[in-house]
Amino acid sequence: MIEVKNLTKRYGEKKAVNDISFTVHDGEILGFLGPNGAGKSTTMNMLTGYISSTSGTAVINGVDILEDPIKAKANIGYLPEIPPLYMDMTVKAYLNFIYDLKKCKLPRKEHLTSVCDLCRITDVKNRIIKHLSKGYRQRVGLAQALVGNPPVLILDEPTVGLDPNQMIEIRNLIKKLGKTHTVILSSHILYEIQQVCDRVIIISQGEIAADDTADNLSKKMSDDHRLIVRIEGDKDKILKELKSMQGVKYARADVEKEPGVYEYSIEAEEGIDLRRDVSALARENDFPILMMKTAELTLEDIFFKITMGESTVHLKKAAVKADDKENDDSPEALDTSEENEQDNTEETGGLE
C-alpha cells in the first residue's frame, strides 16, 4: 500500500507539487497522468526517495520514505522513464548486480530466470546491453524493477520504445502483476492507461485535479446522455419511432454510412438508459442494428478538459474507494512556462 498525505515540493517560491493526498491499495493499478510540468515526475521521485519532499509524508507499506529510506526502498521496484542501465554489462551480469544491490534473499538462479522469462529477455541475457534495441533495453529496465519481487511497483513510461506486440505483452504483464502488487503506472499513452489501470489520478499545476475510475470520470464530465446507433431501414420511419420512445429528449438522423444504413443520435433524459428499449424497438420493427455505442468521453477527452482548464470542478474520487477527500477549487488553465520538472536521467533506480 502507498499512502500519500499533504505531499508538497517547493523550488524557491515555486510549488512543483502542492499538498496532494491519495492512497493506492494492495492489488490496485493506479494510472498517474499529467502534462509536462504538472508535477507528475516530481511526485514519483518523492515516492521513490529519489528527492525529498518539502513537507508531507509518503508511506510505502507502512514505512515512511524519509524516516527509513532504505527499508522503504526495499519495498519498491522502480522503472524511471530512462532505464538505469550499465551499457557495457551483459544483461545477465547487470541483473546479478541488481540482485546483489538489493540484497535479494530469493534463490538467485531460479529468481533471475523467472524475471527474464516474465520480461521476455531470456534470448538476450548474454548480450551486452548497449548492443540491444531500445525495446529490449526497456524490458531489461523493467526486469531490474522486478528483481526481489518488491510489493510496490512504480513504472514511468514502461512501454516506451516497444513495438505494438511488445506493448501488449507488457500490458498483460502489468495486469498480472497488479493482482499481487501495488502498482503506479505513468504513461502518455492514454489508451494504455484506460486498458490497464483500475483507477486514474490526473495531476495539473501540482495539484490533483481528478481521482476516480476512467468510466466514472467520463460519466461525470459528459454534458449529454447520447446514444449513437447505426440502423438499417427506412430513415423516416426509424426516426419517427425513436422520437416516440419514452425518455427520449430528441433524436436525429446523421450521415448515411452505407446504402440504407443511417447513424442516429439519440439523447435521453438524465438517468435513463435507452439501449435495451432501442434494441426492443428494432426487433419489433425488423430494423437491424449494426452498431450501438454511448457518446461518453474518452480518457483523452477527459485529460484535455482537465489539463487545459475546461473542467468546471476538480473531480475527486467519489465512491469506489472513499478516502474522505475534500473538494478543491476549479483548475485553471495550464501554464508550463515556469515549471521544469526534475528529470530521471541520473543512473539510479531508487533501489537501494
C-alpha positions as CSV (number, residue, x, y, z in Angstrom):
1,M,0.0,0.0,0.0
2,I,1.1,3.6,-0.7
3,E,-0.2,6.4,1.4
4,V,0.5,10.0,0.5
5,K,-0.6,12.8,2.8
6,N,-0.2,16.5,2.2
7,L,2.9,16.0,0.0
8,T,4.5,19.3,-1.1
9,K,7.6,20.1,-3.0
10,R,8.9,23.7,-3.4
11,Y,11.7,25.0,-5.6
12,G,12.2,28.5,-4.2
13,E,8.8,30.2,-4.4
14,K,7.5,27.7,-7.0
15,K,5.4,24.8,-5.8
16,A,6.0,21.9,-8.1
17,V,3.7,19.7,-6.0
18,N,1.1,21.4,-3.8
19,D,-0.4,19.5,-0.8
20,I,-1.6,16.3,-2.6
21,S,-3.0,13.3,-0.8
22,F,-4.0,9.8,-2.1
23,T,-3.9,6.1,-1.3
24,V,-3.1,3.2,-3.6
25,H,-4.3,-0.1,-2.1
26,D,-2.8,-3.6,-2.4
27,G,-3.7,-5.2,-5.7
28,E,-4.6,-1.9,-7.3
29,I,-3.1,-0.5,-10.5
30,L,-3.2,3.3,-10.5
31,G,-2.7,5.3,-13.6
32,F,-0.8,8.6,-12.8
33,L,-1.3,11.2,-15.5
34,G,-0.3,14.8,-16.1
35,P,1.1,17.1,-18.8
36,N,4.7,18.0,-18.8
37,G,5.5,20.4,-16.0
38,A,2.4,19.4,-13.9
39,G,4.4,17.8,-11.1
40,K,3.9,14.1,-12.0
41,S,7.6,13.1,-12.2
42,T,8.4,15.2,-9.1
43,T,5.7,13.2,-7.2
44,M,7.1,9.9,-8.4
45,N,10.6,10.9,-7.5
46,M,9.4,11.7,-4.0
47,L,7.6,8.4,-3.6
48,T,10.8,6.5,-4.6
49,G,13.0,8.6,-2.3
50,Y,15.0,10.0,-5.2
51,I,14.2,13.5,-4.0
52,S,12.9,14.6,-0.6
53,S,9.6,16.4,-0.1
54,T,9.4,19.9,1.4
55,S,6.5,18.8,3.7
56,G,4.0,15.9,3.9
57,T,4.6,12.2,4.0
58,A,4.9,9.3,1.6
59,V,4.5,5.9,3.3
60,I,5.4,2.7,1.5
61,N,3.9,-0.5,3.0
62,G,3.9,1.2,6.4
63,V,7.4,2.7,6.2
64,D,7.9,6.5,5.8
65,I,10.2,7.1,2.8
66,L,12.1,9.9,4.6
67,E,12.3,8.3,8.1
68,D,13.6,5.0,6.9
69,P,14.5,5.3,3.2
70,I,16.5,2.0,3.0
71,K,13.7,-0.1,4.4
72,A,11.1,1.8,2.3
73,K,13.0,1.4,-0.9
74,A,13.4,-2.3,-0.3
75,N,9.6,-2.5,-0.9
76,I,9.8,-0.6,-4.2
77,G,10.6,-1.7,-7.7
78,Y,11.2,1.4,-9.8
79,L,11.4,1.9,-13.5
80,P,12.2,5.5,-14.4
81,E,11.5,6.9,-17.8
82,I,15.1,6.4,-18.8
83,P,16.1,2.9,-17.5
84,P,19.1,2.9,-15.2
85,L,21.3,0.6,-17.3
86,Y,25.0,0.0,-17.4
87,M,25.6,-0.3,-21.1
88,D,28.9,-2.2,-21.0
89,M,27.4,-5.0,-18.9
90,T,25.7,-8.1,-20.3
91,V,22.0,-8.5,-19.3
92,K,22.9,-11.4,-17.1
93,A,25.7,-9.6,-15.3
94,Y,23.5,-6.5,-14.9
95,L,20.7,-8.4,-13.3
96,N,23.1,-10.2,-11.0
97,F,24.5,-6.8,-10.0
98,I,20.9,-5.6,-9.2
99,Y,20.3,-8.8,-7.2
100,D,23.3,-8.0,-5.0
101,L,22.5,-4.3,-4.8
102,K,19.0,-5.1,-3.5
103,K,20.4,-7.8,-1.1
104,C,17.8,-10.2,-2.5
105,K,17.1,-13.3,-0.4
106,L,15.3,-15.3,-3.1
107,P,17.2,-18.2,-4.8
108,R,19.4,-16.4,-7.3
109,K,19.3,-18.6,-10.4
110,E,15.6,-19.5,-10.2
111,H,14.5,-16.0,-9.5
112,L,16.6,-14.3,-12.2
113,T,15.5,-16.9,-14.7
114,S,11.9,-16.2,-13.8
115,V,12.3,-12.5,-14.2
116,C,14.0,-12.9,-17.6
117,D,11.1,-15.2,-18.7
118,L,8.5,-12.7,-17.5
119,C,10.1,-9.8,-19.4
120,R,11.0,-12.0,-22.4
121,I,14.7,-11.2,-22.4
122,T,16.0,-14.8,-21.9
123,D,17.2,-14.9,-25.5
124,V,19.4,-11.8,-25.0
125,K,20.7,-12.4,-21.4
126,N,24.3,-13.0,-22.6
127,R,24.4,-9.9,-24.9
128,I,25.9,-6.5,-24.0
129,I,23.2,-4.0,-23.2
130,K,24.5,-1.3,-25.5
131,H,24.0,-3.6,-28.4
132,L,20.3,-4.2,-27.7
133,S,17.5,-2.3,-29.3
134,K,15.6,0.3,-27.4
135,G,12.7,-2.0,-26.9
136,Y,14.9,-4.7,-25.3
137,R,16.6,-2.1,-23.1
138,Q,13.2,-1.1,-21.9
139,R,12.4,-4.7,-21.0
140,V,15.7,-5.0,-19.2
141,G,14.8,-1.9,-17.2
142,L,11.5,-3.5,-16.2
143,A,13.3,-6.7,-15.2
144,Q,15.5,-4.8,-12.8
145,A,12.4,-3.3,-11.2
146,L,11.1,-6.9,-10.6
147,V,14.2,-8.3,-9.1
148,G,13.5,-9.1,-5.5
149,N,9.7,-9.3,-6.1
150,P,9.0,-6.0,-4.4
151,P,5.4,-5.5,-3.3
152,V,5.2,-2.0,-4.8
153,L,6.0,-1.2,-8.4
154,I,6.4,2.4,-9.7
155,L,6.6,2.3,-13.5
156,D,7.3,5.5,-15.5
157,E,6.6,5.0,-19.2
158,P,7.2,1.3,-19.2
159,T,6.3,0.7,-22.9
160,V,8.4,3.5,-24.5
161,G,10.2,2.1,-27.5
162,L,8.3,-1.2,-27.7
163,D,6.6,-2.4,-30.8
164,P,2.8,-3.0,-30.7
165,N,3.2,-6.7,-29.9
166,Q,5.6,-6.0,-27.1
167,M,3.4,-3.3,-25.7
168,I,0.5,-5.8,-25.5
169,E,2.8,-8.3,-23.7
170,I,3.9,-5.7,-21.2
171,R,0.4,-4.5,-20.6
172,N,-0.7,-8.1,-19.9
173,L,2.3,-8.5,-17.6
174,I,1.4,-5.3,-15.6
175,K,-2.2,-6.6,-15.3
176,K,-0.9,-9.9,-13.9
177,L,1.5,-8.1,-11.5
178,G,-1.4,-5.9,-10.3
179,K,-3.1,-8.9,-8.8
180,T,-0.4,-9.3,-6.2
181,H,1.4,-5.9,-6.2
182,T,0.6,-2.2,-5.7
183,V,1.3,-0.6,-9.0
184,I,1.6,3.1,-10.0
185,L,1.8,3.4,-13.8
186,S,2.6,6.6,-15.6
187,S,2.2,6.9,-19.4
188,H,1.4,9.4,-22.1
189,I,-0.4,6.6,-24.0
190,L,-3.8,7.2,-22.6
191,Y,-5.3,4.2,-24.3
192,E,-2.8,2.1,-22.3
193,I,-3.9,3.6,-19.0
194,Q,-7.5,3.0,-19.8
195,Q,-6.9,-0.6,-20.7
196,V,-4.6,-1.5,-17.7
197,C,-5.5,0.7,-14.7
198,D,-8.2,0.3,-12.1
199,R,-8.1,4.0,-11.2
200,V,-6.7,7.2,-12.6
201,I,-5.2,10.3,-11.0
202,I,-4.7,13.3,-13.1
203,I,-2.4,16.0,-11.7
204,S,-2.4,19.5,-13.1
205,Q,-0.4,22.5,-11.8
206,G,1.0,20.5,-8.9
207,E,-2.5,19.5,-7.6
208,I,-4.8,16.5,-8.0
209,A,-7.5,17.5,-10.5
210,A,-9.2,14.1,-10.8
211,D,-9.2,10.8,-8.9
212,D,-11.6,8.1,-10.0
213,T,-12.1,5.3,-12.5
214,A,-12.0,6.3,-16.1
215,D,-15.6,5.3,-16.6
216,N,-16.8,7.4,-13.6
217,L,-14.8,10.4,-14.8
218,S,-16.4,10.0,-18.2
219,K,-19.9,9.9,-16.8
220,K,-19.3,12.9,-14.5
221,M,-17.8,15.1,-17.2
222,S,-20.1,14.2,-20.1
223,D,-22.5,17.0,-20.7
224,D,-25.0,14.9,-22.5
225,H,-26.6,11.4,-22.5
226,R,-26.4,10.5,-26.1
227,L,-26.6,7.1,-27.8
228,I,-25.1,6.6,-31.3
229,V,-26.9,3.9,-33.2
230,R,-26.4,2.6,-36.7
231,I,-29.7,1.1,-38.1
232,E,-30.7,-0.3,-41.4
233,G,-34.1,0.6,-42.8
234,D,-36.4,3.4,-43.8
235,K,-34.9,6.5,-42.3
236,D,-38.1,8.5,-41.8
237,K,-39.9,5.5,-40.1
238,I,-37.0,4.8,-37.8
239,L,-36.7,8.4,-36.8
240,K,-40.4,8.6,-36.1
241,E,-40.3,5.5,-33.9
242,L,-37.2,6.8,-32.0
243,K,-38.7,10.2,-31.3
244,S,-41.9,8.5,-29.9
245,M,-39.9,6.5,-27.3
246,Q,-40.5,7.4,-23.6
247,G,-37.4,9.1,-22.1
248,V,-36.1,10.5,-25.5
249,K,-35.4,14.2,-25.5
250,Y,-34.5,14.3,-29.1
251,A,-33.4,12.0,-32.0
252,R,-31.9,12.9,-35.3
253,A,-30.5,11.1,-38.3
254,D,-26.9,11.8,-39.2
255,V,-25.0,10.6,-42.3
256,E,-25.8,7.6,-44.4
257,K,-22.9,5.2,-43.6
258,E,-23.8,2.7,-46.4
259,P,-26.8,2.3,-48.7
260,G,-29.9,2.2,-46.5
261,V,-28.0,2.5,-43.2
262,Y,-28.0,5.7,-41.2
263,E,-26.4,6.7,-38.0
264,Y,-28.8,8.2,-35.4
265,S,-28.0,10.4,-32.4
266,I,-30.5,9.9,-29.5
267,E,-30.4,12.0,-26.3
268,A,-32.1,10.6,-23.3
269,E,-33.4,12.3,-20.2
270,E,-30.9,12.3,-17.3
271,G,-30.7,8.9,-15.6
272,I,-32.3,6.9,-18.4
273,D,-30.5,4.1,-20.3
274,L,-32.2,3.7,-23.7
275,R,-30.1,0.8,-25.0
276,R,-32.5,-2.0,-24.2
277,D,-35.5,0.0,-25.3
278,V,-33.8,0.8,-28.6
279,S,-32.9,-2.9,-29.1
280,A,-36.5,-3.9,-28.4
281,L,-37.9,-1.3,-30.8
282,A,-35.6,-2.5,-33.6
283,R,-36.6,-6.2,-33.1
284,E,-40.3,-5.3,-33.1
285,N,-40.0,-3.4,-36.4
286,D,-37.3,-5.6,-38.0
287,F,-34.7,-2.8,-38.1
288,P,-31.2,-4.5,-37.9
289,I,-28.9,-2.6,-35.5
290,L,-25.4,-2.7,-37.0
291,M,-23.7,-0.6,-34.2
292,M,-24.6,1.0,-30.9
293,K,-22.4,3.0,-28.6
294,T,-22.7,5.6,-25.9
295,A,-21.2,9.1,-26.5
296,E,-19.2,9.2,-23.3
297,L,-15.9,10.9,-23.1
298,T,-12.6,9.0,-23.7
299,L,-9.8,9.3,-21.3
300,E,-8.1,11.5,-23.8
301,D,-11.1,13.9,-23.8
302,I,-11.1,13.9,-20.0
303,F,-7.4,14.6,-19.8
304,F,-7.7,17.5,-22.3
305,K,-10.6,19.1,-20.5
306,I,-8.9,18.9,-17.1
307,T,-5.4,19.9,-18.0
308,M,-6.5,22.7,-20.4
309,G,-8.8,24.2,-17.8
310,E,-12.1,23.4,-19.4
311,S,-13.4,21.4,-16.4
312,T,-15.5,23.4,-14.0
313,V,-14.7,21.3,-11.0
314,H,-11.9,19.2,-9.6
315,L,-13.1,15.6,-9.8
316,K,-12.2,13.7,-6.7
317,K,-12.9,10.0,-6.3
318,A,-16.5,9.6,-5.3
319,A,-17.4,6.1,-4.3
320,V,-15.0,3.3,-5.4
321,K,-12.6,3.5,-2.5
322,A,-13.6,6.5,-0.4
323,D,-10.7,8.2,1.2
324,D,-12.5,11.1,2.8
325,K,-11.2,13.6,0.4
326,E,-12.3,17.3,0.3
327,N,-13.3,19.1,-2.8
328,D,-10.9,21.6,-4.3
329,D,-11.5,24.7,-6.4
330,S,-11.7,24.7,-10.2
331,P,-8.4,24.0,-12.0
332,E,-7.0,26.9,-14.0
333,A,-5.6,26.8,-17.5
334,L,-2.3,25.0,-17.6
335,D,0.9,27.2,-17.7
336,T,4.1,25.2,-18.2
337,S,6.3,28.3,-18.8
338,E,7.6,28.4,-15.2
339,E,7.9,24.8,-14.2
340,N,10.6,22.4,-15.2
341,E,10.3,19.0,-13.6
342,Q,13.3,17.1,-12.3
343,D,14.5,14.5,-14.9
344,N,15.1,10.9,-14.2
345,T,18.3,10.8,-16.2
346,E,20.7,10.0,-13.3
347,E,21.8,6.4,-13.2
348,T,19.7,5.3,-10.3
349,G,16.7,3.1,-9.9
350,G,15.7,4.1,-6.4
351,L,16.5,0.5,-5.4
352,E,19.0,0.9,-2.6
